[in-house]
Amino acid sequence: MKNKFFIYCGAIMLLSSSCSDFLDIKPLDRVSPDQVFQDVNGVKAVLATLYNKMPVEDFTYNPAKGFNYRTESNNWTDLGWSVSFYTDESTNSAGTGVEITNGYWDYGAVRQINQFIESVPTVSISQEEKDRLLSEAYFVRAYTYFAMAKRYGGLPLITKVQQIEDGDKMYVPRSTEKETWDFILSELDNAIANLPDKVEAIEGTKRATKWAALALKSRVALHAASVAKYWDKAPLIGEAVDQKLVGGFSQEDVNNYYKQCIEASEELIKNSGKSLYKPLPSSAEEAAANYQKIFEEPTNSEVLNEVIFAKGYIDGSQTKKQGHNTDVFFNPAQTNPGFWAYGRFSPVLDLVDIYEGYDENGIREDAKLITRTDGNEDYYVANPGEGIDLSLPYKKYDNVGDIFLNKDARLSASVILPGSLWKSKKIIMQGGIIDQNGDQYIYENKVIEKDGVTYYSYGAETSTEYSGFGSFGVFDYANYSITGFSLKKFLQESKSVAGVLHASTTDFIDMRLPEVYLNYAEAVVESGLGDADLAKKYLNDIRRRAAHMDEIPLTLENVLKERRVELAFEGQRYWDLVRRRDSHLVFNGSTVRKALVPILDLREDTPKYIFVRANTYYDNRDNGRRFNEKTYYLAIPGVESNHLIQNPQY
């Protein structure tokens, strides 16, 4: 039995409840290593399968359903989600919560990787090839364990293929959380040792290099350092805590993890040859175009100087097993490519408000959009559909886009704003209209004639001619922004994508240089280790690429703000809140994410726009959002049979 590729469904109690096929090669149930590992091509076929099953939180990841959730039988509603929807960056246009309670417990994948590691030495290839293949396997195993550790804390650390005849030895107990993080970091050291500096052009950024392993180590070490420093901001009690399966770190552990983050980041930054794409734009307009291109054309040869590791796709509109749905589900209504669900991504005002103007010199509190003449930007209407107070001193704008003038270039490159051009169309985001006599029509259809001109409460006559606030309360028709904003980042503006599922093929950038810059800066400012001058330089290099000419100091607030702006919608914000134990503070039960509602005011001779700060419809309906503190560690599955100690409060 030792030399069989075989997942013992139900026998190995550490496996997840469902048992998936071991390899995407035939036969799938029992395959001798002698058959598969005959030459380097067979080995690469297996390795490609391991890469494909990596838990990358990409365009196909559904936080409520899991990874690789894309088959022909899937309900379409499961295929258009984002980690960002569970944060203060955005919400699905049909509403979303703020906790990811669906876990990732995949010891089937661990077994596959272990089998690969044990089999590679038997293959008749050069030692150099073996070393590289093994380092790639260590990279994939570290990535897999990281996905589990950030959800569960201490894990059973299984590095050998288990066999039924092992008996009770198959019941591997959980290691402490510290031991788990140390193991993942040591795995990355093993990966770094023999990974190449470069890969063949045909492999692009989809196969691990030394730099990908260092970038992942930078990410893992920062996560571990943050958890070690802040885990008791949400104190838990119970056996798992007593045995340090969750928490239980020392200050020495904190400093060690920050040090490893700093060292990994520094080695990559100084030696990889990676650089920011177009680091010195001549204007904000150029900066916006450059930033947008990174995500629209991630395989561009110049953009690749910034990209460290990415996941690629091919058109899956026929097979339903490839591709993704970003362009299908997330284009605004006016540029819907043809599918009947669209406009599902609504960035929230909470994020938009932190993009600075170019005259604000990094001062976060002055960055909010100006909606009133008295400076009170902390007043929000619970439900504008029930009416607004017209006696308040709303600032009036001639054009709907004027409120966004002079803002950080990354805003217009990441978010489709009211009045902006997208695919040669002016995007209309209007939530209501005020008649000459002061009557309000907000979140409802209304047509008003004034001076021979026809005005519409949603900004246009038909539902295909506007993109915001068109439908609340019905999931199947949630095809309009509920916040006044839509997604631009990742979408194809110049390329037409078919309006069918799985038709998008844009690469998902998993790791890029600015994240490493920001990891370094955060680790330095949190620990006092490393080079503060370098950290400040990296922070300001990112801002200079966005056309900022000022220089801001290295402070924790500035670093965290830049993470939010630079990495918006890229899947980092959820885990930043978790690792720093801020999720329950940001979402405290009464928290409601915010919208900006443009309203056309006809009370003056020349119509003006006012902007109402409002609660998002679904958060308001549900009386706010809460992140439960126990969710920092998810429930260990199968404890009745695998004999593992459960996490607190489950």
Secondary structure, 3 states (H helix, E strand, C coil): CCCCECCCCCCCCCCCCCCCCCCCCCCCCCECHHHHCCCHHHHHHHHHHHHHCCCCCCCCCECCCECCCCCCCCCHHHCCCCHHHHCCCEEECCCCCCCCCCCCCCHHHHHHHHHHHHHHHHCCCCHHHHHHHHHHHHHHHHHHHHHHHHHHCCCCCCCCCCCHHHHHHHCCCCCCHHHHHHHHHHHHHHHHHHCCCCCCHHHCCCCCCHHHHHHHHHHHHHHHHHHHHHHHHCCCCCHHHHCCCCCCCCHHHHHHHHHHHHHHHHHHHHHCCCCCCCCCCCCHHHHHHHHHHHHHCCCCCCHHHCEEEEECCCCCCCCCCCCECHHHHHCCHHHCCCCCCCCCEEECHHHHCCCCECCCCCCHHHCCCCCECCCCCCCCECCHHHCCCCCCCECCECCCCHHHCCECHHHHHHEECCCCEECCEECCCCCEEECCCCCEEECCCCEEEECCEEEECCCCCCCCCCCECCCCCCHHHCCCECCCCEECCCCCCCCCCCCCCCCECCCEEEEEHHHHHHHHHHHHHHHCCCCHHHHHHHHHHHHHHCCCCCCCCCCHHHHHHHHHHHCCCCCHHHHHHHHCCCHHHHCEEEECCEEEEEEEECCCCCCEEEEEEEECHHHHHCCCEECCHHHHCCCCCCHHHHCCCCCCCC
